[in-house]
């Protein structure tokens, strides 16, 4: 599911600040190449023990990703249920408290990137 109202889409940051802000909130930069990066936050459903992933896609506006001075902008924000062995089901129903936790993390990230 795409999270439409995160307030993050289009925000820009240099790579060093973005990496630091994401790491402080528990996100990991998993996939990356010279012109894009994906940050994931794993959220565990305490009832079913399923993993859900909050995923933030970014793209380089200027520079290359290996440079801490590269400027990235945030594209879409997704949430989905992890599937074995490596997939994410973006159509899965997201428990309310998982969605609330995801929304809180996104608000914290927005504050870090806009202050």
C-alpha positions as MATLAB code, in Angstrom:
seq = 'XXXXXXXXXXXXXXXXXXXXXXXXXXXXXXXXXXXXXXXXXXXXXXXXXXXXXXXXXXXXXXXXXXXXXXXXXXXXXXXXXXXXXXXXXXXXXXXXXXXXXXXXXXXXXXXXXXX';
ca = [
       0.000    0.000    0.000;
       1.251    3.443   -0.855;
       0.976    5.868    2.056;
      -0.299    8.978    0.304;
      -0.476   11.462    3.191;
       2.988   11.067    4.737;
       4.056   14.611    3.877;
       7.443   13.240    2.831;
       7.065   12.938   -0.933;
       9.263   15.523   -2.618;
      11.313   16.434    0.476;
      15.030   16.771   -0.247;
      18.099   16.063    1.848;
      21.780   15.403    1.388;
      22.709   11.735    1.730;
      24.661   12.166    4.979;
      21.744   13.839    6.794;
      19.191   11.448    5.306;
      21.208    8.370    6.304;
      21.704    9.736    9.840;
      18.022   10.645   10.260;
      16.845    7.283    8.939;
      19.276    5.343   11.118;
      18.164    7.208   14.263;
      14.591    6.050   13.566;
      15.565    2.434   12.896;
      15.538    2.458    9.079;
      18.174    0.588    7.103;
      19.340    1.506    3.611;
      19.023   -1.890    1.916;
      18.857   -1.399   -1.823;
      20.923    1.270   -3.460;
      22.685    2.111   -6.665;
      24.182    5.306   -8.057;
      20.884    7.140   -8.516;
      18.393    5.667   -6.054;
      18.146    4.227   -2.545;
      15.486    2.372   -0.590;
      15.167    2.597    3.188;
      13.254   -0.069    5.141;
      11.930   -0.225    8.687;
      10.876   -3.636    9.979;
       7.760   -3.666   12.173;
       6.777   -6.898   13.957;
       3.111   -7.848   14.467;
       3.047   -9.006   18.097;
      -0.042  -11.182   17.528;
       0.759  -13.040   14.307;
       4.557  -12.582   14.462;
       4.417  -11.394   10.834;
       6.899   -8.800    9.688;
       5.735   -5.605    8.017;
       8.037   -3.240    6.192;
       7.757    0.503    5.934;
       9.674    1.346    2.748;
      10.803    4.762    1.568;
      12.078    5.174   -1.981;
      14.480    8.002   -2.777;
      16.150    9.219   -5.957;
      19.248   11.342   -6.492;
      18.616   14.862   -7.751;
      22.255   15.936   -7.937;
      25.499   14.033   -7.451;
      25.991   10.299   -7.034;
      24.899    8.175   -4.133;
      28.380    7.367   -2.847;
      28.892   11.066   -2.088;
      27.578   12.283    1.291;
      26.813   15.594   -0.457;
      24.485   14.035   -3.042;
      20.990   15.531   -2.845;
      18.160   13.001   -2.743;
      14.427   13.503   -2.851;
      11.826   11.193   -1.410;
       9.509    9.431   -3.807;
       6.747    7.128   -2.625;
       6.332    5.619    0.841;
       5.010    2.046    1.023;
       4.008   -0.447    3.677;
       3.499   -4.158    3.210;
       3.793   -7.574    4.800;
       7.024   -9.498    4.375;
       6.751  -12.786    2.491;
       9.119  -15.718    2.391;
      11.872  -15.597    1.330;
      12.422  -12.017    0.113;
       9.195  -10.361   -1.004;
       6.773   -7.778    0.318;
       3.011   -8.077   -0.174;
       1.761   -4.520   -0.613;
      -1.860   -5.702   -0.792;
      -1.894   -7.264    2.708;
      -4.126   -5.828    5.427;
      -2.050   -3.762    7.835;
      -3.017   -4.011   11.535;
      -4.117   -0.662   12.965;
      -1.375   -0.447   15.574;
       1.301   -1.226   12.932;
      -0.100    1.560   10.765;
      -0.122    3.909   13.756;
       3.532    3.092   14.511;
       4.453    3.602   10.845;
       2.651    6.954   10.754;
       4.486    8.038   13.903;
       7.879    7.130   12.398;
       7.032    9.047    9.220;
       6.052   12.125   11.247;
       9.334   11.914   13.181;
      11.269   11.645    9.927;
       9.448   14.625    8.450;
      10.377   16.672   11.540;
      14.046   15.664   11.228;
      14.160   16.553    7.536;
      12.317   19.874    7.772;
      13.947   21.341   10.886;
];
